[in-house]
Amino acid sequence: MAQPLMPHATASWLVDNTSLSFEQIAAFCGLHILEVQAIADDTAATKLTGRDPVRAHELTMDEIEKGQRDPKYRLVMQKGPEPVRRTKGPRYTPVSKRQDKPDGIAWIIRNHPEVSDGQIGKLIGTTRTTIAAIRDRTHWNIANIVPKDPVTLGLTSQRELDAVVAKAAKAAGLEAPVDDRLEGEREALIGQLRAEREAAAGRGAAVPGAEDEPGETRSYALPEGVQDPFKR
């Protein structure tokens, strides 16, 4: 069942301005009847300021009058409170991680200079002023800022970071980096294997197999310096 946005404050108003029973008020506000009793006796732990549910469009006077005429009647809320919707703005960052933002910004600036300040601001959840100060090294705490991966710091996800970097690289006309560090070693290994295969074929290397015909002998070459164990 939907409840008023501020149940205790609403209960305080209903106690002061209506003749509804404590049980009716408790049922409508989602409170225990003893809580309503404490509000009525002014013994609640916190002093409450009443909140008018009629002005909040949660109750109508007709509904209140029905409840006052019949103590067994349960009030019906006109509409539930409007859900809080997050407006557009910087990404929310927990307080415990906000001190890590400068390190994450510095890492992106150093490793991905093609990413714009606006993209960094949306990714990390910061302002252009802060980014510019770190970029220009005029930030008040620049001496203690150490570039660190924002993914490791928990400021963003790897997928989001990769998407931003790819988008910035495309806009800047940059190609995705290709790791060619092993390219030379790969070619050298292929050449070595090819040479060994050709050398083995040139020596006529062969090994007796199970497919040889009965009584048939097959010659084979031994490496240099190795004596034939069957030759007496």
C-alpha positions in Angstrom: 0.0 0.0 0.0 1.3 3.5 -0.9 2.3 5.7 2.0 2.7 9.5 2.2 6.0 11.0 1.5 6.6 12.1 5.1 4.6 9.7 7.2 5.5 11.1 10.7 4.9 14.7 9.7 1.6 13.7 8.0 0.5 11.8 11.1 1.2 14.9 13.2 -1.0 17.0 11.0 -3.8 14.4 11.0 -3.7 14.2 14.8 -3.9 18.0 15.2 -6.5 18.7 12.5 -8.8 15.8 12.3 -10.8 13.5 14.6 -9.5 10.3 12.9 -8.6 7.5 15.3 -5.0 6.6 16.0 -5.5 3.3 14.3 -6.8 5.0 11.1 -3.8 7.4 11.1 -1.3 4.6 11.7 -2.8 2.5 8.9 -2.7 5.4 6.4 0.8 6.5 7.3 2.3 3.0 7.7 3.2 3.6 11.3 2.7 1.6 14.5 -0.2 2.9 16.6 2.2 3.6 19.5 4.1 5.9 17.3 0.9 7.9 16.6 0.1 7.8 20.3 3.6 9.3 21.0 3.0 12.0 18.4 -0.3 12.9 20.0 1.1 13.0 23.5 4.0 15.1 22.3 6.5 12.5 23.6 8.0 11.6 20.3 11.8 11.7 20.1 11.8 14.4 17.5 9.6 17.5 17.4 7.6 17.3 14.1 6.1 19.9 11.9 2.8 18.8 10.5 2.5 18.2 6.7 -0.9 18.7 5.1 -1.7 15.7 3.0 -4.5 17.6 1.3 -2.2 20.2 0.0 0.2 17.5 -1.0 -2.7 15.9 -3.0 -2.3 12.7 -1.1 -5.8 12.9 0.5 -9.0 14.7 -0.1 -11.3 16.3 2.5 -14.1 13.9 1.4 -11.8 11.0 2.2 -11.0 12.5 5.6 -14.7 13.1 6.4 -15.5 9.4 5.5 -12.9 8.3 8.0 -14.2 10.6 10.7 -17.8 9.3 10.2 -16.7 5.6 10.3 -13.8 4.7 12.6 -13.5 1.3 10.8 -12.9 3.0 7.4 -9.4 2.9 6.0 -8.3 6.0 4.2 -7.3 5.6 0.6 -4.4 7.7 -0.8 -5.3 9.8 -3.8 -1.9 9.3 -5.4 1.5 8.2 -4.3 4.4 10.6 -4.0 6.2 11.4 -7.2 9.3 9.3 -7.6 12.6 11.3 -7.4 14.1 11.3 -10.9 17.8 12.0 -11.4 18.3 15.1 -13.6 21.1 15.4 -16.1 24.4 16.4 -14.7 27.8 15.0 -13.7 28.1 11.3 -12.8 27.5 10.7 -9.1 30.6 9.6 -7.3 30.6 8.3 -3.7 32.3 10.6 -1.2 34.9 8.0 -0.5 36.1 8.0 -4.1 35.9 11.7 -4.9 39.5 12.3 -3.7 40.6 9.9 -6.4 39.1 11.9 -9.3 42.2 14.0 -10.0 44.4 10.9 -10.3 42.0 9.4 -12.8 41.7 12.6 -14.8 45.5 12.9 -14.9 45.8 9.3 -16.2 43.3 10.0 -19.1 45.1 13.2 -20.0 48.5 11.5 -20.1 47.4 8.3 -21.9 44.6 9.5 -24.1 45.1 13.1 -25.0 42.6 12.8 -27.8 39.7 12.6 -25.2 38.1 16.0 -24.8 37.4 17.7 -21.5 33.7 17.3 -22.0 34.1 13.5 -22.4 36.3 13.3 -19.3 33.8 15.3 -17.3 31.0 12.9 -18.2 33.1 9.8 -17.7 34.6 10.8 -14.3 31.9 13.1 -13.1 33.8 16.4 -12.7 33.9 19.9 -14.1 35.8 21.4 -17.0 37.5 23.8 -14.5 39.1 20.9 -12.6 40.2 19.2 -15.8 41.7 22.4 -17.2 43.6 23.0 -13.9 45.1 19.5 -14.0 45.9 19.8 -17.7 47.7 23.1 -17.1 49.2 21.9 -13.8 47.7 24.8 -11.9 45.6 22.5 -9.6 46.0 23.4 -6.0 47.0 19.8 -5.2 49.0 19.1 -8.4 52.1 18.0 -6.4 50.2 15.1 -4.9 48.3 14.0 -8.0 49.5 10.6 -9.4 48.0 9.4 -12.7 46.1 6.2 -12.0 43.7 4.1 -14.1 40.2 5.4 -13.4 38.9 1.8 -13.8 41.2 0.6 -11.1 40.1 3.5 -8.9 36.4 2.5 -9.4 35.5 5.8 -11.0 34.2 4.2 -14.3 34.0 0.8 -16.0 36.4 -0.6 -18.6 33.6 -0.7 -21.2 32.7 2.9 -20.7 36.4 4.0 -20.9 37.0 2.0 -24.0 33.9 3.4 -25.7 35.0 7.0 -24.9 38.5 6.4 -26.1 37.3 4.7 -29.3 34.9 7.6 -30.0 37.6 10.2 -29.4 40.1 8.4 -31.6 37.5 8.1 -34.4 36.7 11.8 -34.2 40.4 12.7 -34.2 41.1 10.4 -37.2 43.3 8.1 -35.3 43.6 4.4 -36.0 43.4 1.8 -33.3 46.9 0.8 -32.1 48.2 -2.5 -33.4 50.6 -4.6 -31.2 53.4 -5.6 -33.6 56.0 -6.3 -31.0 56.1 -10.0 -31.8 55.9 -9.6 -35.6 59.6 -9.9 -36.1 60.0 -12.9 -33.8 57.1 -14.6 -35.6 58.7 -14.2 -39.0 62.1 -15.5 -37.6 60.4 -18.6 -36.1 58.6 -19.4 -39.3 61.9 -19.1 -41.3 63.8 -21.3 -38.8 61.1 -24.1 -39.0 61.1 -23.9 -42.8 64.9 -24.3 -42.9 64.9 -27.3 -40.5 62.2 -29.0 -42.6 64.2 -28.4 -45.8 67.4 -29.7 -44.2 65.7 -32.8 -43.0 64.3 -33.5 -46.5 67.7 -33.0 -48.0 69.3 -35.6 -45.8 66.6 -38.1 -46.8 65.6 -38.7 -43.3 63.2 -41.6 -42.9 62.1 -43.8 -40.1 61.0 -47.4 -40.5 57.2 -47.6 -40.2 54.6 -50.2 -39.6 53.5 -49.9 -43.3 56.8 -51.5 -44.6 56.3 -54.7 -46.5 57.6 -58.0 -44.9 61.3 -58.5 -45.7 61.6 -54.9 -47.0 64.4 -52.8 -45.5 64.5 -49.1 -45.6 67.7 -47.0 -45.3 68.0 -44.0 -43.2 70.5 -41.4 -42.5 72.1 -40.7 -39.1 73.2 -37.3 -37.9 76.9 -36.6 -38.2 79.0 -38.0 -35.3 76.5 -40.7 -34.4 77.5 -44.3 -34.9 75.1 -46.9 -36.2 74.4 -49.2 -33.2 73.5 -52.1 -35.6 76.8 -51.9 -37.5 79.4 -54.4 -36.2 
